[in-house]
Amino acid sequence: MIIAFSSGCADNGQSKIVEKGDSISVNYIGKYDNGTVFDTSLIDVAKEAGLYDANTSRIYEPLSFVVGAGQMISGFDNGVLNMTIGERKTFKLSPDEAYGEYNPEYLIPVPRSDLENASIVPQIGNQVGTFMGVATIVNITDTNVTLDFNSPLAGKNLTFDVEVVSIEKASK
């Protein structure tokens, strides 16, 4: 009787299933179609992919978010649904499920003097914060600087390898 009680009634958390509203933590690896890693929560993967050296101040740890709360791209939110703690899954996302299609209307020319007046030295590839959000400088002329407000991941198919680390059920 004691053996049946101890083996049948213990809940080690493995029975929890990810549902909308749950707070979860995941480890992940994000890759382009060609297999190149663009982001990860795992320091060893970041070092191997060359991401660590580009941003040594980043802290690599599981990503925590509330499923379905709009904190993540829709495909990621949907991809983790029904997973359990310790489960690993790979899902592929189209641009519509990720960062959207690349939109040429998000290329905005601004007077070069506007950046220089803000003590910003225009350089292609640099990111600048504006009242409209963060943009990447993609073109520079004598008079204008073209800012790209598209996400660097816009228009791309993305693959995520995900492992659920923890689940905190939403209070009902």
C-alpha positions as CSV (number, residue, x, y, z in Angstrom):
1,M,0.0,0.0,0.0
2,I,2.8,2.5,0.8
3,I,4.6,1.6,-2.5
4,A,1.4,2.2,-4.5
5,F,0.9,5.5,-2.8
6,S,4.5,6.8,-3.4
7,S,4.7,5.7,-7.0
8,G,1.3,6.7,-8.1
9,C,0.6,10.1,-6.5
10,A,3.8,12.0,-6.9
11,D,3.6,14.8,-9.5
12,N,7.1,15.8,-10.6
13,G,5.7,18.4,-12.9
14,Q,6.1,16.3,-16.0
15,S,2.3,16.2,-16.4
16,K,2.0,19.9,-17.0
17,I,1.2,20.9,-20.6
18,V,1.8,24.3,-22.0
19,E,-1.4,26.3,-22.5
20,K,-2.2,29.9,-23.4
21,G,-1.7,32.1,-20.3
22,D,1.0,29.9,-18.8
23,S,4.4,31.5,-17.8
24,I,7.1,29.3,-19.3
25,S,10.8,29.2,-19.7
26,V,12.5,27.6,-22.7
27,N,16.0,27.1,-24.1
28,Y,16.0,27.7,-27.8
29,I,18.2,27.9,-30.9
30,G,17.0,30.1,-33.8
31,K,18.3,29.3,-37.3
32,Y,17.9,30.4,-40.9
33,D,17.0,28.0,-43.6
34,N,20.7,27.4,-44.4
35,G,21.3,26.3,-40.7
36,T,23.1,29.5,-39.6
37,V,22.3,30.3,-36.0
38,F,21.0,33.8,-35.5
39,D,20.0,33.6,-31.8
40,T,20.1,31.2,-28.9
41,S,19.7,31.0,-25.1
42,L,22.6,28.5,-24.8
43,I,26.1,30.0,-24.3
44,D,27.9,27.0,-25.9
45,V,25.8,27.3,-29.0
46,A,26.4,31.1,-29.1
47,K,30.2,30.6,-28.8
48,E,30.2,28.0,-31.6
49,A,28.0,30.2,-33.9
50,G,30.2,33.3,-33.2
51,L,27.4,35.2,-31.5
52,Y,29.0,35.4,-28.1
53,D,32.0,37.4,-29.3
54,A,29.6,39.9,-31.0
55,N,27.8,40.6,-27.7
56,T,29.8,39.5,-24.6
57,S,27.6,41.4,-22.2
58,R,24.5,39.3,-23.1
59,I,23.4,36.9,-20.5
60,Y,22.5,33.4,-21.9
61,E,19.7,31.9,-20.0
62,P,16.3,30.4,-20.7
63,L,13.8,32.7,-22.2
64,S,10.7,33.4,-20.0
65,F,7.4,34.6,-21.4
66,V,3.6,34.3,-21.0
67,V,2.2,32.1,-23.8
68,G,-0.3,33.9,-26.0
69,A,0.3,37.3,-24.4
70,G,1.8,38.9,-27.5
71,Q,5.3,38.8,-26.0
72,M,6.6,36.5,-28.7
73,I,6.0,36.1,-32.5
74,S,2.8,34.2,-33.2
75,G,4.6,31.1,-34.6
76,F,6.7,30.7,-31.5
77,D,3.7,31.0,-29.2
78,N,1.8,28.4,-31.2
79,G,4.9,26.2,-31.5
80,V,5.2,25.7,-27.7
81,L,1.5,24.9,-27.1
82,N,0.9,21.4,-25.7
83,M,4.6,20.8,-24.9
84,T,5.7,19.4,-21.5
85,I,8.7,20.1,-19.2
86,G,11.8,18.6,-20.8
87,E,10.2,18.1,-24.2
88,R,12.2,19.1,-27.2
89,K,10.7,20.2,-30.5
90,T,11.7,21.8,-33.8
91,F,9.3,24.0,-35.7
92,K,9.7,26.0,-38.9
93,L,8.0,29.4,-39.3
94,S,7.1,31.2,-42.4
95,P,7.6,35.0,-42.4
96,D,3.8,35.4,-41.7
97,E,4.3,33.4,-38.5
98,A,7.5,35.3,-37.5
99,Y,8.5,38.9,-38.4
100,G,6.4,39.4,-41.5
101,E,7.4,40.0,-45.1
102,Y,10.0,42.6,-45.9
103,N,8.2,45.9,-46.5
104,P,10.0,48.5,-48.8
105,E,7.7,51.1,-47.3
106,Y,9.6,50.8,-44.1
107,L,12.7,52.4,-45.8
108,I,12.6,56.0,-44.7
109,P,15.0,58.7,-45.9
110,V,15.9,61.3,-43.4
111,P,18.1,64.4,-43.7
112,R,21.7,63.5,-42.8
113,S,21.8,66.6,-40.7
114,D,19.1,65.2,-38.4
115,L,21.4,62.4,-37.4
116,E,24.5,64.6,-37.1
117,N,22.6,67.1,-35.0
118,A,21.8,64.2,-32.6
119,S,25.6,63.4,-32.5
120,I,25.1,60.2,-34.6
121,V,27.8,59.5,-37.1
122,P,26.0,57.8,-40.0
123,Q,27.5,54.4,-40.8
124,I,25.9,51.6,-42.8
125,G,24.8,48.8,-40.6
126,N,24.5,50.8,-37.4
127,Q,21.2,50.8,-35.6
128,V,19.7,54.0,-34.4
129,G,16.8,54.6,-32.0
130,T,14.1,57.0,-33.2
131,F,10.7,58.0,-32.0
132,M,9.3,55.5,-34.5
133,G,11.5,52.6,-33.1
134,V,14.9,51.1,-33.9
135,A,16.1,51.3,-37.5
136,T,19.2,50.1,-39.4
137,I,21.1,52.6,-41.6
138,V,21.2,51.1,-45.1
139,N,22.2,53.9,-47.3
140,I,24.1,57.2,-47.0
141,T,24.3,60.1,-49.4
142,D,25.6,63.6,-49.0
143,T,22.2,64.8,-48.0
144,N,20.2,61.8,-46.7
145,V,20.4,58.7,-44.7
146,T,18.0,55.8,-45.4
147,L,16.7,54.1,-42.3
148,D,15.3,50.6,-42.5
149,F,12.6,49.9,-39.9
150,N,12.0,46.3,-41.0
151,S,13.2,43.7,-38.5
152,P,16.4,42.1,-39.7
153,L,14.4,38.8,-39.6
154,A,11.6,40.1,-41.9
155,G,10.9,38.0,-44.9
156,K,12.8,35.0,-43.6
157,N,11.8,31.5,-42.9
158,L,13.0,30.6,-39.4
159,T,13.6,27.3,-37.6
160,F,13.5,27.0,-33.8
161,D,14.8,24.1,-31.7
162,V,13.1,24.5,-28.3
163,E,13.2,22.7,-25.0
164,V,10.7,23.6,-22.2
165,V,12.5,24.2,-19.0
166,S,9.6,25.2,-16.7
167,I,5.9,25.8,-16.7
168,E,3.9,27.9,-14.2
169,K,0.2,27.4,-14.8
170,A,-2.0,30.4,-15.2
171,S,-4.3,30.9,-12.3
172,K,-7.9,30.2,-13.3
